[in-house]
Amino acid sequence: TESERRFRVAFDSTFQVMALLDPEGRVLEANGTALQFLGKPRAEVVGQKLAELAFWPDTATRARLSEAVQAAAAGT
């Protein structure tokens, strides 16, 4: 649809790292900037839990990210 096309253009053209996640923290979509930052192709990122991607430097960072996703999913 036209609104999906407009969203895709805006989502993919921003220089900011952006990803859409499901309530469990799985990546539904990531923009080109995020994929470049992660150094991974879309196929290796979509469907994976963001906090479990090998990019994050330590378990504390992964834990904070998981907590943030859970809080967002709960609306807090």
N, C-alpha and C positions, 0 to 999 in steps of 0.2 A: 504494500500500500504506500501511498504518498507519505504518510506520517512515519512509517518505518524507514523509508528512504531518507527522510530528513534527519531522523534520529541517527541513522548509520553514518551519514556525512558528518554530523556534529561530533559524534562519539569517536570516530576514527581520525578526525582532523585535529583534535585537541592535543596539545603537547603534554598534558597531565596524564599520569598513570591512572587508568580507570578500568574497573572490572565490575561486572554484574554478578552477584552471588545468590544462590538459593539460601533458604533459612539454615541449612546445615553447613554453609560456607563453601559449597562447591562452585567453581567458576562456571557461569553460564555463557559469559562472553567477556572478552578482554580487548581493549583497543590496541592499535599498533604500537603506541608508545609503551604500554605495559609489556607487550610481548618483546619489544626491543630491550627494555629494562631487565626483564627476566632472562633474556637470551634464549627464548624457547619459541617454537612455532605454535600456532593456535591449537593444533591437534594434540599437543602435549600438555596444554594448560586447561582447556575446556573439559569439564567433568571431574577435575581434580579438586581436592580441598585446598583452598588458598594457603592455609597455615601449614599444609604438609608438603608444599612444593620445596624442592631442595635449595631454593634460593636463600631462605632465611638463615641468618648466621648462627643462631643457637636456639636451644629449647625454650629459653625464657621469652624470646621474641615470638616464637610459635605459640606459646601459651597465651601471651598477651593478645595476639591476633585472634586466636580462637575465642577468647573471652569477649573481645570487642564484637566479633561476629554474632556470638550468642546474645549479647546485650542488644545489638541492633535488631536481631530477629524477634526478640521479646518486646521491642519498642521502648527500651530504656536507654 
